[in-house]
Amino acid sequence: MSYMPCPHRLASGECLEPEVHIVDRYMQLVEKCFTMTNVMLEGGKEIDLLAVNPVSGEKFHIEVRIATGKGFKLRPVDSQTEKGQKHRRGLDTLNAVKFTPPIVVNAAREIFGTGEYKKVLVVWEVEDRSVIEQAKSLYEIEVWKMSDIISRLAQEVKTKPYRNDVLRTIQLASKKGSS
């Protein structure tokens, strides 16, 4: 087993997943939000990212569900393995696991105070365009695509001298083909 040091270590000693780190930096640099990552809750629950825009007052509960394999495309209803376990790639399951458990809702409300907040699910790919519409109409979840976030973040960081590994990687990747 190889060990990779974690350059994005949280105060708790845990590592911030690169995909959450990308969305965190996007929310800070593009959406101009203050953020809180990896909010640990009782019962093994965790909120990937909470964000607040101090100017507009918008609040966001963001969950990031990225898989690099070909099999993961967000779909309306989850599928199951032969043993009956959910694949965790359906809106129904992700809503039930990530957004609606009382401990998650109560923690978001406690941190945000009173008022509404947007639920956002970041994915790489959706089964088809209707999934995004169903997420909004059935679960009040906005679906954002990671490729769009990376593109907008690349535009924002351009050639500024960042020492952050994730931002620097995005800068280098965006230079591909521009020489």
N, C-alpha and C positions, 0 to 999 in steps of 0.2 A: 504494500500500500504506500502511495506517495503522499507526502505531506506538503501542502502549500500554505505558506504563512498568509494570514489575512490582513491586508493593509487597511481594511475598513472595519476595524474592531469597535464594537459598541462598548459602552461603559460596563455592561454586564459581562463582558468578555466574549460574547458571541460575535460571529461574523455577520455583516450585512450582506445579503445575497446580491450579486452584481445587478440583477434585473430590478431589484427594489432600489438599489443605489442609483441606477439610471433614472427611475421614475422620481425618486427623491430630489435629485439634482434638477430634473425637468421642472418639478413643481416650484423649486426655489428660483431658478434662473429665468424660466420662461413665464410661469404663472405668477411669479412674485409672492410666493407663500412662505410662511413659517411652517416647518414640518416637524413631525415626531415619528420616528420609525420603530418597528418591532416592539409594539406595545404588548407586553406580556400580561396575560390574564390568568385567573384561576382555571383549573380544569384543563390545562394544556392548550388553551385558546390563545391566539395572538392576532393582533391587527397589524398588517404590514406597514401601513402609512396613514397618518392623519395630517391634514394640511389646512391652514387658514390663511386667506388673503386678508391682510389687515386693512386694505383700502376698500375693497368691495364687501368684505364681511363673509364671502363665500367660504364654506367649510366642506371638506372632502374626507370621506373614509375610502381609502384605496386599497384594493387587494390585487396582487400581481400573480398571475397564473401562467407561467411561460414554460413550455417544454420544447426541447429542440428536436425531438423525434418527429417523424412524419405523421404519427397517429393522432396527435392532439390538435383537434380543431374544436373550438367551442361550439356546442350544439344546444338546442332547446331542452332536450330531455336526455338525461344520462343513460349510458348503456352499462351493461353488467358483464362481469366475467362469468365463466361457466359455473363458478362456485357462488355466484350471487353477489359478489363484491362490486361496488360502483367504481367506474373508471375515474370519476371526479373530473369530468369534462363537459358536464351538462349544466345549464343555467339553474335547473331545479336543485341540484345537489350543491353547487357552489353558493347559491343564495342561502340555502339552509345551513351550510357549514360555516361560511365566511361572514354573512351579513346579518342574519336574523336570530342567532342564539341570544337569549336575554342578557347574558354576561357581556357580549359584544356590544349590543345596543346600549346597555346601561353605561358601559365604559366610555363609549363615544359621546353620549349625552353628558356624562360627568365631566369629561375633558372639554367639550365644546360649550357646555352650559346649555341654556335653553335655545331652542330654534332648530331649524331644519339643517340637514347636511346632505350633500350628494354622495351617493354610493357609486363607486367606479370600479370596474373590473378591467384590468389590463391583460390582454392576451396577444399572442402572436398572430393567430389565424382563427377565423370563424368558418363554420360549415357553409353558410351562405349569408347574404346580406340581411335576410329576414331575422336572423338570430339577434342582431343589434337592435332591431325594432321590437322584438319580443322581450328582450331584456328590459327595455325602457317601459313598455306597456304592462308587462306582467309583474315585474319585480322592482321597478323604478331604479334600475341599474344602468348607468352609462357604460358602454363598452368602448374602450380605447385600444387602438392597436399599437403595439410596441414599435413597429416600424415607423409610424407617424411621430411618435414621441422622440425616437432617435433622430429622425430627419429635422424636426423642429429644434431639438437640442443642438444638433450639429450647426444649424444656422446661427444659433445664439452664441455658441462658443467660438466659432470660426477660428481665428488665429491668436486669440488672447492667451497669455502665458499661464496656463493652468498647471499645477503640480499634482492635481488629483488624477489618479490612475484611470478611472472610468472616463472622465472628461478628455483626458489626453488620448486615450484609445479611440474615442469617438472622433476627435480631431484627425487623428492619423487615418482612420478608416474612411473618413469623408474626403480625404485628399486623393484617395484611389481614383484614378482615371481623370484627375483634374490637372495633370502636369503637361 
